[in-house]
């Protein structure tokens, strides 16, 4: 239910925040409808007036003659366009045509230059080369690759990944972008290791459970390994990009999960029991880095994680707060005292995010706080035990809330995500 509400809310925000198209037209736009002959006449008039002005500056023509001739050509342009034009307007209009004509010529020249006998031969050769190499690989390379054991591929992939991670340091300027694919490649490498050493990993985590029952434990373990490697790489390169994905891996190891399927995103936690630990860890990280942000203190070496902590950490904490403050979180064992305490926690967290973000200009926290309060409001609206006979009124109320929310978000975009 919450994922559907979030989707509807974001769609409304997108719709309201989309800037309207303003169309300002005047009579000069009729120039686009002129025939090429009339356009060429305007260009001829432009050059004629320019020549007259040049002759007048060199005293070849008197000022009276120049004025008379210029007036003649301007009147001629009026007959073409249908309104009185100045020389500056004629220049502006014809410039647009000349630039368009020149660009069209350039495109035609490029196409004509490409479609040559030599390029046709080169293209045919490239296609034949691909087919030939594919056929040769099928005949000779694939049988050889089949002879390599699975652990051999495992070693090759790990060497390639760590080679990219370490080797990027020797390339100035783009080292982190070489290390980044290597870091992501470790996801596939670890997955291959699970496939090759399935029994080993099962005994490592919990030998009494089946591999399928241990799937979440594998995710936590793999994410923790990735966090350690990516964090070291982030510090090594002093890269906010690598630091950001390291925080994602850390939150995943704590139980946070994002699953993408066709036409659907599922954001939340793998299990109910992991929510408190993920929230607690995120809150601790947020407290440390937000405090440093307030006093303008930069952590040596680990400042690269600040963006990931402020964005991913706050996102995980407030998503967790929305979940635990819902009455459905305690479904089957509802406790009014726990419920009220969790509402207090949710409200205090939102107010703190808005206050700290506004006063100390932690804009990311400010935006998350505002967005959180609107989602919290919608959640509470659905917790009211509506009866089916009031379905139409409930829908009307939701529409009004979403509409007003979109207007407020449009008016105060600094407090919300995805608002212009």
Beta strands, then each sheet from edge to edge (+ up, - down):
strand 1: 256-261
strand 2: 264-269
sheet 1: 1+ 2-
end
